[in-house]
Amino acid sequence: MKSIACTAQPAWRKSSHSTSTGGECVELTRLRGGVAVRDSRDPDGLTLIVSRDDFASLVTSLKQ
């Protein structure tokens, strides 16, 4: 398993496909060598961290 460094103050961005009325919001931030994903309704909750390659594969799969 590869270690991915985390920044002290990550700049979280909300997905452009998140709905403002339903509260179904996903936020992303870049990390050195990876991407972190979290639920904007629970910013102190669990965070999924994946490599940039794995994240790119996920996005490609979702677009198909």
SVG drawing of the C-alpha trace seen along z (x, -y; Angstrom):
<svg xmlns="http://www.w3.org/2000/svg" viewBox="-34 -26 38 28">
<polyline fill="none" stroke="black" stroke-width="0.4" points="0.0,0.0 1.3,-3.4 1.4,-6.3 -0.2,-9.5 0.7,-12.8 -2.0,-15.1 -1.7,-18.9 -2.3,-20.8 -5.2,-22.8 -6.7,-21.1 -8.7,-23.3 -11.9,-21.3 -14.0,-21.8 -17.7,-20.8 -18.6,-18.7 -20.4,-20.6 -22.9,-17.7 -23.8,-18.0 -27.4,-19.1 -28.0,-22.2 -31.5,-21.1 -31.0,-17.5 -27.8,-17.8 -26.1,-15.1 -22.7,-16.8 -19.3,-15.4 -16.1,-17.4 -12.7,-16.7 -9.2,-18.0 -5.9,-17.3 -3.2,-15.6 0.4,-15.0 0.0,-11.9 -3.7,-11.5 -7.2,-12.7 -9.3,-12.9 -13.2,-12.6 -15.6,-13.3 -19.3,-14.0 -19.8,-17.8 -22.5,-17.2 -20.0,-15.4 -16.7,-17.1 -15.2,-15.6 -16.4,-12.1 -14.6,-9.5 -12.5,-10.6 -11.7,-8.3 -8.1,-8.8 -7.1,-7.3 -4.2,-7.7 -4.6,-10.1 -4.5,-7.1 -7.3,-5.3 -9.3,-8.5 -8.9,-9.1 -10.1,-5.5 -13.1,-6.1 -14.1,-9.3 -13.7,-7.6 -15.9,-4.7 -18.6,-7.0 -18.7,-9.0 -19.3,-5.8"/>
</svg>
